[in-house]
Amino acid sequence: MLEHIIDYDLPEGFWKHIYNVGGGEKCRLTYYEFMEMLYRSIGIRDIIKVMEPSWFALGNFHGQYYLDSDILEGFLHFRSESAVDFAKRIRRRLPIGIRLSGMFGPSPVKRGMSSISTNKGGSLQWMRKQDGEKIDAFYGSMGSLKLIPGWETWTPVRSTRESEKITLSHGYDEGKGLEAIDFNDLQGLAEFRGGRLLSEGYDGDLWKKLKWECPLGHRFEASPGLIAHGGHFCPVCDGNWEEYDIISASSPFFRQVYEPLKLNK
């Protein structure tokens, strides 16, 4: 990708934008499907025999793709493999003992998976040590963790269908284009995020910092481009998951993502 940025004669419109990187449609699958694919490559045909649903986080974990990732591919043509190609590449690099582990049946593999999850940073260790901070962050609460069903009643999640894709609103008329954003749009952007635009003017420079205030009262500087195009807002609140419920109540922008995915408290 970086080589292509250097080598290609890129148009002026490429620069000063924020892009999402993704492998495209051939790499879009759920984590369940991803695990199925990897374990089949070592001879395990049924992953329910080697792991339990409760070993895996319900939220606050990577597992999404971006509808606009094709834009960067259109400029740089960087994609080179599908998810299946990736699984084959991983298999070739595995020690031979792991590549052949499926020959010995699922029980040894499940013991190995359990051992990994019991080690430092693993979900089984959090449960054993009653690590409330980790359990709350990734499961919502100990109560939510205990409600995770076993395989007998759990339905695997499959890849998102076309009709289920969600396009987020960014709080302004995106049809007009970033370059046409005006001062009123910026005020609307701030309000849509539960905050305020503190600067009293806008000279049309998308990447010149202005002053803002978030719903929790933090004041900060950021460019309109970073907010309208990049999706960022308050640098203090962005990583403060303990305040997400409060932020969601004030920010329609944040709420449209957080509420559908929010873990049961």
C-alpha positions in Angstrom: 0.0 0.0 0.0 2.7 2.5 1.0 4.7 1.6 -2.2 1.7 2.4 -4.3 1.3 5.8 -2.6 4.9 6.6 -3.7 4.7 4.9 -7.1 1.3 5.9 -8.3 0.4 9.2 -9.9 -2.5 9.9 -7.5 -5.0 12.6 -8.2 -5.3 15.7 -6.1 -8.6 14.4 -4.6 -6.7 11.6 -2.9 -4.8 13.8 -0.5 -6.1 15.3 2.8 -8.7 12.6 3.4 -9.1 9.8 6.0 -9.5 6.3 4.7 -10.6 3.0 6.2 -8.5 0.0 5.2 -10.3 -3.3 4.6 -9.8 -6.5 2.6 -13.1 -6.2 0.8 -16.1 -8.5 0.4 -13.9 -11.7 0.2 -12.7 -10.9 3.7 -16.0 -10.2 5.3 -17.0 -12.9 7.8 -18.0 -13.2 11.4 -15.6 -14.4 14.0 -17.4 -17.7 14.3 -16.9 -18.2 10.5 -13.3 -17.2 10.9 -12.7 -19.7 13.6 -14.5 -22.4 11.6 -12.2 -21.7 8.6 -9.0 -21.8 10.6 -9.9 -25.0 12.5 -11.0 -26.8 9.4 -7.5 -26.1 8.0 -6.0 -28.3 10.8 -8.7 -31.0 10.5 -11.3 -29.9 13.1 -14.6 -30.0 11.3 -16.8 -29.0 14.2 -15.5 -26.1 16.4 -18.2 -26.6 19.1 -16.2 -29.6 20.2 -13.0 -27.6 21.0 -14.4 -24.4 22.6 -17.3 -22.8 24.5 -19.3 -19.7 23.6 -18.6 -18.1 27.1 -14.8 -18.1 26.3 -15.3 -15.2 23.9 -16.1 -11.5 24.5 -19.5 -10.2 23.7 -18.4 -6.7 23.0 -15.6 -4.1 23.1 -13.7 -6.2 20.7 -12.7 -5.7 17.0 -15.1 -7.4 14.6 -16.5 -5.0 12.1 -15.8 -3.9 8.6 -16.2 -0.5 6.8 -18.6 0.1 3.9 -16.2 2.8 2.5 -13.0 0.7 2.5 -13.5 0.2 -1.3 -12.6 3.9 -1.8 -9.0 3.4 -0.8 -8.8 0.2 -2.9 -10.0 2.2 -5.9 -6.9 4.5 -5.5 -4.2 2.1 -4.4 -5.2 -1.4 -5.5 -3.6 -2.9 -2.4 -5.8 -6.0 -1.8 -4.0 -9.2 -2.5 -5.8 -12.1 -0.7 -9.2 -13.4 0.5 -9.9 -14.8 3.9 -9.5 -18.3 2.5 -6.0 -17.3 1.2 -5.2 -15.9 4.6 -6.2 -19.2 6.3 -4.0 -21.2 3.9 -1.0 -18.9 4.6 -1.5 -19.3 8.3 -1.6 -23.0 8.0 1.6 -23.2 6.1 3.4 -21.3 8.9 2.0 -23.4 11.7 4.3 -25.9 13.4 3.7 -29.4 12.0 2.4 -30.6 15.3 -0.5 -28.0 15.2 -1.2 -28.7 11.5 -1.7 -32.3 12.3 -3.5 -31.9 15.7 -6.9 -32.6 14.1 -5.8 -36.2 13.6 -5.9 -36.8 17.3 -9.5 -35.7 17.7 -11.0 -32.6 19.3 -10.3 -33.4 23.0 -6.6 -32.5 23.0 -7.3 -29.4 21.0 -10.0 -28.3 23.5 -7.5 -28.9 26.4 -5.0 -26.7 24.6 -7.6 -23.9 23.9 -8.7 -24.1 27.5 -5.1 -23.7 28.7 -4.6 -20.6 26.5 -7.8 -19.0 27.8 -6.8 -19.8 31.4 -3.4 -18.0 31.0 -2.8 -14.3 31.7 -5.2 -12.2 29.7 -7.5 -15.1 29.0 -11.3 -15.0 29.6 -11.2 -18.1 31.8 -8.6 -16.5 34.0 -10.9 -13.4 34.4 -13.7 -15.8 35.5 -11.5 -17.7 37.9 -10.1 -14.6 39.5 -13.5 -12.8 39.4 -11.8 -9.9 37.6 -14.8 -7.5 37.6 -13.1 -4.8 35.5 -12.3 -7.1 32.6 -15.6 -9.0 32.8 -17.6 -5.7 32.8 -15.6 -4.4 29.9 -16.0 -7.4 27.6 -19.2 -9.1 28.9 -21.1 -6.3 30.5 -21.3 -7.9 33.9 -20.9 -11.2 35.6 -24.6 -11.7 35.3 -24.5 -11.2 31.5 -21.6 -13.7 31.3 -23.6 -16.3 33.2 -26.5 -15.9 30.7 -24.4 -16.9 27.7 -26.0 -20.2 26.5 -24.1 -23.4 25.7 -23.9 -24.7 22.1 -27.1 -26.6 22.5 -29.1 -23.3 22.4 -26.7 -20.9 20.8 -27.2 -19.9 17.2 -24.0 -19.1 15.3 -23.8 -15.6 13.8 -23.3 -15.5 10.1 -22.0 -12.8 7.8 -24.0 -9.6 7.5 -26.5 -9.7 4.7 -26.8 -6.7 2.3 -30.1 -5.6 4.0 -28.5 -5.5 7.4 -25.7 -3.1 6.6 -25.9 0.2 8.6 -24.8 3.5 7.3 -24.2 6.0 10.1 -25.4 9.6 10.1 -22.6 12.1 10.8 -24.9 15.0 11.6 -24.8 17.0 8.4 -26.0 16.7 4.8 -23.3 14.5 3.4 -24.6 14.9 -0.1 -23.2 18.4 -0.2 -19.7 17.1 0.3 -17.1 18.0 2.9 -15.8 21.0 1.1 -19.2 22.7 1.2 -19.6 22.4 5.0 -20.4 25.8 6.5 -20.5 27.2 10.1 -24.1 26.1 10.6 -23.2 22.6 9.7 -20.4 22.6 12.2 -22.8 23.8 14.9 -25.0 20.9 13.9 -22.1 18.5 14.1 -21.4 19.5 17.6 -25.0 19.3 18.7 -25.4 15.8 17.1 -22.5 14.7 19.4 -24.1 16.3 22.4 -21.6 19.1 22.5 -21.0 22.7 21.4 -18.9 24.5 18.9 -17.1 27.2 20.9 -15.3 28.9 18.0 -17.2 31.9 16.6 -16.3 31.5 13.0 -15.1 29.2 10.2 -13.0 30.2 7.3 -13.6 27.1 5.2 -10.3 25.3 6.1 -11.4 21.7 6.9 -8.1 20.9 8.6 -7.7 24.1 10.7 -8.4 23.4 14.4 -11.5 24.9 16.1 -12.6 24.9 19.7 -15.3 22.5 20.9 -16.9 21.2 24.0 -18.2 17.6 24.6 -21.3 16.5 26.5 -19.2 16.0 29.7 -17.8 19.5 29.6 -14.3 18.7 28.2 -13.0 21.5 26.0 -10.6 20.6 23.2 -9.4 21.6 19.8 -9.9 19.6 16.6 -10.3 20.2 12.9 -13.8 20.0 11.3 -12.3 17.3 9.0 -11.3 15.1 11.9 -14.8 15.3 13.3 -17.0 15.3 10.2 -14.8 13.0 8.1 -12.9 11.0 10.7 -15.7 10.4 13.2 -13.7 11.6 16.2 -14.8 14.1 18.9 -13.6 14.5 22.4 -10.2 12.9 23.0 -10.9 12.4 26.7 -14.2 10.6 26.2 -13.3 8.5 23.2 -11.5 5.9 25.2 -13.4 6.3 28.5 -15.8 3.3 28.3 -17.1 3.8 31.8 -18.8 7.0 30.6 -20.3 5.5 27.5 -23.8 5.3 28.9 -23.8 9.0 29.8 -22.3 10.0 26.5 -24.8 7.9 24.6 -27.7 9.6 26.4 -26.4 13.0 25.1 -25.0 12.1 21.7 -27.2 10.8 18.9 -24.0 10.2 16.9 -22.5 7.9 19.5 -25.9 6.3 20.4 -26.5 5.0 16.9 -23.5 2.7 17.3 -23.4 2.1 21.0 -27.1 1.2 21.8 -27.4 -1.7 19.3 -24.2 -3.2 20.6 -24.5 -2.3 24.3 -23.9 -5.2 26.7 -26.6 -6.0 29.2 -25.7 -4.4 32.5 
